[in-house]
């Protein structure tokens, strides 16, 4: 019997159309990356979306704990930025109506979360104030959160959750106009509201414990006569209120 005729040898490798298909996919990826680079995203909405995706896909959730600057290149940027512009610590003021247990509780919670470098803690007649420079949280002259501030805000949210006191979040400015068309009243109030919005909508803090207020330049912690003092006056304060000053908002 004659041998059967053999067909043409099969070509090695993938079909030719696969090369064109791969090029098309690469071009589409570059196109969407380019679109993303031009996008102007809301930091708070972006963080909320990322949190939703983590919940949906069962990823590891952000748990309260120590703030590890080595674990995130984003926070390393914040650290280096703050190192070049150090926070000037103020002596603790002890008022006659103060509750020493509240001060001790806030100080221990802040220390446990490595917040001493970023937060000044002061005791007043109203309670205990945790003070953060505005430039660590917001873009200059605006109420837009900096992307680098999200880890710091998460730790501040954990600090709020660690205690039971109601918290008044208060924005302050210096005496100079920001040059953006917005008044100091508007900027200071908007920063307080944006901080509360992040704490409640993203970080999950109970809204009934929070209040927001803005005071413009009318409650300075230093004279507005030098750039350093003006920087100290541009701040956001978390005021942990004494129990006798808490609003009757809970059932």
Secondary structure, 3 states (H helix, E strand, C coil): CCCCCCCCCCCCCCCHHHHHHHHHHHHHHHHHHHHHHHCCCCHHHHHHHHHHHHHHHCCCCCCCCCCCHHHCHHHHHHHHHHHHCCCCCCCCCCCCCCCHHHHHHHHHHHHHCCCCCCCEEEECCCEEEEEEEHHHHECCCCCCECHHHHHHHHHHHHHHHHCCCCEEEEEECCCCCCCCCCCHHHHHHHHHHHHHHHHHHHCCCCHHHEEEEECCCCCCCCCCCCHHHHHHHCEEEEEEECHHHCCCCCC
